Amino acid sequence: MFPQSLCALWGKLPQDIMKIEAITLREIQMPLVHFFETSFGRTYSRRILLVTVHSEGVDGWGESVVGEDPFYSSEWIESAWPTLTQYLIPALLGQRLESGRDCPAHFAKVRAHRMAKAALENAIWDAEATQNQIPLWKLLGGSRTEIPCGVSIGIQDSVEQLLEKIQTELAAGYRRIKIKVKPRWDINVLERIRSRWADITLTCDANSAYTLDQVEHLRKFDQFNLLMIEQPLWNDDIYYHARLQKELRTAVCLDESIVSARSAAFAAETGACRIVNIKVGRVGGFSEALKVHDLCQTHKIPVWCGGMLETGIGRAHNIALSTLQNFSLPGDVSASKRYWKEDIIEPEVEVSPQGMIAISNAPGTGYRVRPDMIEKITVRKETLKA
């Protein structure tokens, strides 16, 4: 049960519980406006897994951030679908839940598969906020009425093409530029950027493209006054990042390595990073993301919200999470139009000329799902009923 004070704040009575009547999975396919390339590949279009929770006339929506292939993570769309249908969804069907916070206990038997869990848990949070007519960001405990935005720019066909994209994003008001790097697309690129823009807030993301025996090369990054270098070493490593951070003036930011509050605690206690990227899909859902946020805040480690090429559904969840107090750095929650010719929510996510997203006080996410459009681009669908 929630404390009586929170019940009064949210208008949520103890008997206002959600009976999970049915859950629908969909795979939709959407082409990107422009390809997105990282150190492990180039993406032109997305296969996206959506989850809809049906509870007594209320629908809650979630999005899995799994990729088309098991490259960024060992999870991918073809592992998430059967994990959901065979294990996670049956664990919830027919249950009466008070909150999205109830989900981890129901999922406990299933090890890992955090991106599958997150899609389902976050849909429950969305349904809870909608049922109780409160904004999702308030349900999460957020306090910001607007959030600062940065952009992530993938590896391009040429440095000139990259510079043009940076100019476009700066003109649009974005407050932080992040570029993807890998060996032979790093120092020379950063030199060109800094020679043109000496003072912009600049970061780079390696997506595990380097090893510790390249420390002398990585020290060269210090000359560029970067806000951070993100995940330079192995995706599952914390210990060697701690060794690397001692060798660099540049702050190390951990992304793939932070899969739970426990891993965040390990990183904090070993000095493996000075900044953490929280991706709600990567850590298993809002419940664990809140724990990571609080842990980092206790250790005075600032956090920001990373993106995973989400549609507006996942993007709206990232916006809600980013309203929490310790999200003090610009995240990757940029405008819908940077990725999609047409998004599956309305209004689409927009960024102001000052590089900010205003937070809606409407119930739920503050964005309306477009079910008719979603049906048109659905290539696979399955509904499980209690």
Rosetta blueprint (number, residue, H / E / L):
1 M L
2 F L
3 P L
4 Q H
5 S H
6 L H
7 C H
8 A H
9 L H
10 W H
11 G L
12 K L
13 L L
14 P L
15 Q L
16 D L
17 I L
18 M E
19 K E
20 I L
21 E L
22 A E
23 I E
24 T E
25 L E
26 R E
27 E E
28 I E
29 Q E
30 M E
31 P E
32 L E
33 V E
34 H E
35 F E
36 F E
37 E E
38 T E
39 S L
40 F L
41 G E
42 R E
43 T E
44 Y E
45 S E
46 R E
47 R E
48 I E
49 L E
50 L E
51 V E
52 T E
53 V E
54 H E
55 S E
56 E L
57 G L
58 V E
59 D E
60 G E
61 W E
62 G E
63 E E
64 S E
65 V L
66 V L
67 G E
68 E L
69 D L
70 P L
71 F L
72 Y L
73 S L
74 S L
75 E L
76 W E
77 I H
78 E H
79 S H
80 A H
81 W H
82 P H
83 T H
84 L H
85 T H
86 Q H
87 Y H
88 L H
89 I H
90 P H
91 A H
92 L H
93 L L
94 G L
95 Q L
96 R E
97 L E
98 E L
99 S L
100 G H
101 R H
102 D H
103 C H
104 P H
105 A H
106 H H
107 F H
108 A L
109 K L
110 V L
111 R L
112 A L
113 H L
114 R H
115 M H
116 A H
117 K H
118 A H
119 A H
120 L H
121 E H
122 N H
123 A H
124 I H
125 W H
126 D H
127 A H
128 E H
129 A H
130 T H
131 Q H
132 N L
133 Q L
134 I L
135 P E
136 L H
137 W H
138 K H
139 L H
140 L H
141 G L
142 G L
143 S L
144 R L
145 T L
146 E E
147 I E
148 P E
149 C E
150 G L
151 V E
152 S E
153 I E
154 G L
155 I L
156 Q L
157 D L
158 S L
159 V H
160 E H
161 Q H
162 L H
163 L H
164 E H
165 K H
166 I H
167 Q H
168 T H
169 E H
170 L H
171 A H
172 A L
173 G L
174 Y L
175 R L
176 R L
177 I E
178 K E
179 I E
180 K E
181 V L
182 K E
183 P L
184 R L
185 W E
186 D L
187 I H
188 N H
189 V H
190 L H
191 E H
192 R H
193 I H
194 R H
195 S H
196 R H
197 W L
198 A L
199 D L
200 I L
201 T L
202 L E
203 T E
204 C E
205 D E
206 A L
207 N L
208 S L
209 A L
210 Y L
211 T L
212 L H
213 D H
214 Q H
215 V H
216 E H
217 H H
218 L H
219 R H
220 K H
221 F H
222 D H
223 Q H
224 F H
225 N L
226 L L
227 L L
228 M E
229 I E
230 E E
231 Q L
232 P L
233 L L
234 W L
235 N L
236 D L
237 D L
238 I L
239 Y H
240 Y H
241 H H
242 A H
243 R H
244 L H
245 Q H
246 K H
247 E H
248 L L
249 R L
250 T L
251 A L
252 V E
253 C E
254 L E
255 D L
256 E L
257 S L
258 I L
259 V L
260 S L
261 A H
262 R H
263 S H
264 A H
265 A H
266 F H
267 A H
268 A H
269 E H
270 T H
271 G L
272 A L
273 C L
274 R L
275 I E
276 V E
277 N E
278 I E
279 K L
280 V H
281 G H
282 R H
283 V H
284 G L
285 G L
286 F H
287 S H
288 E H
289 A H
290 L H
291 K H
292 V H
293 H H
294 D H
295 L H
296 C H
297 Q H
298 T H
299 H L
300 K L
301 I L
302 P L
303 V E
304 W E
305 C E
306 G L
307 G L
308 M L
309 L L
310 E L
311 T L
312 G H
313 I H
314 G H
315 R H
316 A H
317 H H
318 N H
319 I H
320 A H
321 L H
322 S L
323 T L
324 L L
325 Q L
326 N L
327 F E
328 S L
329 L L
330 P L
331 G E
332 D L
333 V L
334 S L
335 A L
336 S H
337 K H
338 R H
339 Y L
340 W L
341 K L
342 E L
343 D L
344 I L
345 I E
346 E E
347 P L
348 E L
349 V L
350 E L
351 V L
352 S L
353 P L
354 Q L
355 G L
356 M E
357 I E
358 A E
359 I L
360 S L
361 N L
362 A L
363 P L
364 G E
365 T L
366 G L
367 Y L
368 R E
369 V E
370 R L
371 P H
372 D H
373 M H
374 I H
375 E H
376 K H
377 I L
378 T E
379 V E
380 R E
381 K E
382 E E
383 T E
384 L E
385 K E
386 A L
